[in-house]
């Protein structure tokens, strides 16, 4: 069954990349670069923020201008003191429910059991792990899933 996703023409970005700052060097930045290199438009904080920007305004704009969300889930991401990751997660979850936007969870140094304890609904979305897949493999799979959704949209007449 095809997933209904809003037309790609409506969006400036293919993906909004949500991550904890502690995961920036090891996972977030390299993944964002991989995704860009294979032709996807990625909203990633280091690519978008400029001195003087209002953070919440930029985050809202980035999330709303993105077709899909990537969540790099780690122990740092699920830290209850992390307000930005919590905000991004709640916003992406809302769009997942209300607009059927697809989320791509990536587990980094965290187990499905730990994710389930943090947010059971996230454990119900099939994820990839950096323990078993390279960032290049994950980026390629995300690209392939998006390409399939685009083909489904074209075949069903959804524009």
Backbone torsions as a table, in degrees:
resi	resn	phi	psi	omega
1	UNK	NA	132.5	180.0
2	UNK	-72.6	142.0	174.6
3	UNK	-85.8	134.4	177.2
4	UNK	-83.3	121.6	177.7
5	UNK	-131.9	141.4	180.0
6	UNK	-59.8	150.7	-176.8
7	UNK	-51.0	134.7	-179.7
8	UNK	-65.0	-24.1	179.9
9	UNK	-66.3	-21.1	-179.3
10	UNK	-76.1	-15.9	-170.3
11	UNK	-112.2	142.7	176.5
12	UNK	-80.3	-31.0	-177.2
13	UNK	-122.3	151.2	171.7
14	UNK	-80.8	-39.8	-170.9
15	UNK	-136.2	139.2	168.4
16	UNK	-104.8	123.9	-176.5
17	UNK	-101.8	112.2	179.9
18	UNK	-102.9	131.9	-176.2
19	UNK	-159.0	161.4	171.4
20	UNK	-84.3	145.8	-177.5
21	UNK	-59.1	-29.0	179.1
22	UNK	-65.0	-20.0	-178.5
23	UNK	-99.5	4.3	-175.0
24	UNK	-60.5	-53.1	-174.8
25	UNK	-69.3	-42.0	-173.6
26	UNK	-80.4	-33.8	-172.8
27	UNK	-128.3	-54.8	-168.6
28	UNK	-61.2	-55.1	-178.3
29	UNK	-61.9	-50.0	179.3
30	UNK	-60.2	-36.7	178.5
31	UNK	-68.0	-43.5	178.7
32	UNK	-58.5	-42.2	179.7
33	UNK	-66.4	-43.8	177.5
34	UNK	-57.7	-45.5	-178.7
35	UNK	-63.6	-41.1	177.2
36	UNK	-64.9	-40.3	-178.1
37	UNK	-64.8	-25.9	178.0
38	UNK	-94.8	7.5	170.3
39	UNK	102.8	8.9	178.6
40	UNK	-92.4	146.7	177.7
41	UNK	-90.9	116.1	-171.5
42	UNK	-115.6	128.2	169.1
43	UNK	-89.7	112.7	-179.8
44	UNK	-135.0	134.3	-170.1
45	UNK	-52.0	-43.3	-179.0
46	UNK	-66.1	-24.2	178.0
47	UNK	-81.8	-22.2	-168.1
48	UNK	-111.7	-36.6	-174.2
49	UNK	-74.3	138.9	175.0
50	UNK	-126.8	155.7	-179.8
51	UNK	-54.1	133.4	179.2
52	UNK	90.1	-8.7	179.4
53	UNK	-64.6	146.2	172.6
54	UNK	-84.0	116.4	-171.8
55	UNK	-58.3	-51.6	-175.3
56	UNK	-63.1	-36.3	178.2
57	UNK	-64.6	-45.2	179.5
58	UNK	-65.3	-41.3	178.5
59	UNK	-61.8	-48.3	179.5
60	UNK	-58.7	-46.0	-179.8
61	UNK	-62.3	-43.7	-179.6
62	UNK	-63.2	-44.8	-179.8
63	UNK	-65.8	-46.4	-178.5
64	UNK	-68.4	-24.6	-179.0
65	UNK	-91.9	6.2	-176.6
66	UNK	-113.6	136.6	179.4
67	UNK	-70.8	-36.8	-173.7
68	UNK	-135.1	163.1	176.6
69	UNK	-122.2	141.8	171.8
70	UNK	-111.3	131.8	176.2
71	UNK	-115.6	114.0	173.1
72	UNK	-89.0	98.7	-174.3
73	UNK	-90.3	122.5	-178.8
74	UNK	-144.6	175.3	175.9
75	UNK	-60.0	-36.8	177.3
76	UNK	-66.7	-39.8	-179.6
77	UNK	-62.4	-41.8	-175.7
78	UNK	-85.6	-0.5	176.5
79	UNK	-55.3	123.0	-175.6
80	UNK	-61.7	-20.3	179.9
81	UNK	-80.4	-11.0	-177.4
82	UNK	-80.2	100.3	-178.0
83	UNK	-77.0	-35.8	-178.0
84	UNK	-68.7	-44.9	179.8
85	UNK	-65.0	-37.9	177.8
86	UNK	-61.1	-45.4	179.8
87	UNK	-62.5	-47.6	-179.5
88	UNK	-62.0	-44.2	179.4
89	UNK	-60.4	-48.3	-177.7
90	UNK	-63.5	-37.4	178.8
91	UNK	-68.5	-45.4	178.4
92	UNK	-64.3	-39.4	177.7
93	UNK	-62.5	-40.2	178.5
94	UNK	-60.7	-44.8	178.6
95	UNK	-68.6	-31.9	176.4
96	UNK	-60.7	-42.2	-178.0
97	UNK	-79.9	-47.4	-172.3
98	UNK	-83.0	-28.3	-176.7
99	UNK	-123.4	8.2	-179.0
100	UNK	57.8	30.7	177.5
101	UNK	-71.4	137.1	-177.8
102	UNK	-81.3	139.0	173.0
103	UNK	-115.1	140.0	177.7
104	UNK	-111.8	100.1	177.6
105	UNK	-81.2	136.1	175.7
106	UNK	-124.3	121.0	179.9
107	UNK	-88.9	131.0	178.9
108	UNK	-131.3	109.4	-179.5
109	UNK	55.1	40.0	177.8
110	UNK	-151.0	148.8	-177.5
111	UNK	-97.7	161.9	175.4
112	UNK	-60.6	-36.7	178.8
113	UNK	-61.2	-41.5	178.3
114	UNK	-67.7	-37.2	177.0
115	UNK	-65.8	-44.0	178.7
116	UNK	-58.8	-39.6	178.6
117	UNK	-68.0	-32.3	179.8
118	UNK	-77.0	-49.8	-176.0
119	UNK	-155.3	97.2	-174.2
120	UNK	-55.3	-36.2	-178.1
121	UNK	-61.5	-31.8	179.1
122	UNK	-69.5	-31.2	179.7
123	UNK	-71.0	-11.1	179.2
124	UNK	-91.1	-0.1	176.9
125	UNK	-106.8	124.4	-177.5
126	UNK	-59.4	129.6	-174.8
127	UNK	-120.0	166.6	169.1
128	UNK	-113.6	154.9	-178.8
129	UNK	-121.5	140.1	175.9
130	UNK	-71.1	-10.7	176.8
131	UNK	-76.7	-24.4	-175.9
132	UNK	-118.9	-11.6	-178.4
133	UNK	-135.1	144.2	175.5
134	UNK	-76.8	162.9	177.4
135	UNK	-63.3	-34.0	177.7
136	UNK	-64.8	-42.1	177.3
137	UNK	-63.6	-42.6	179.8
138	UNK	-64.5	-45.5	179.2
139	UNK	-60.1	-43.4	179.7
140	UNK	-62.9	-43.1	179.9
141	UNK	-64.9	-41.6	177.2
142	UNK	-60.0	-45.6	178.0
143	UNK	-57.0	-45.4	-178.5
144	UNK	-64.2	-40.8	178.5
145	UNK	-63.6	-44.6	179.0
146	UNK	-63.0	-41.0	178.3
147	UNK	-62.1	-39.7	177.3
148	UNK	-65.1	-41.5	178.2
149	UNK	-62.7	-42.3	178.7
150	UNK	-61.6	-41.4	177.9
151	UNK	-65.1	-41.3	177.4
152	UNK	-60.5	-41.4	179.0
153	UNK	-62.5	-44.2	-179.1
154	UNK	-65.0	-39.9	-178.3
155	UNK	-71.8	-26.9	-176.9
156	UNK	-95.6	-2.1	179.9
157	UNK	84.0	3.3	177.1
158	UNK	-76.1	127.1	-179.2
159	UNK	-110.8	NA	NA
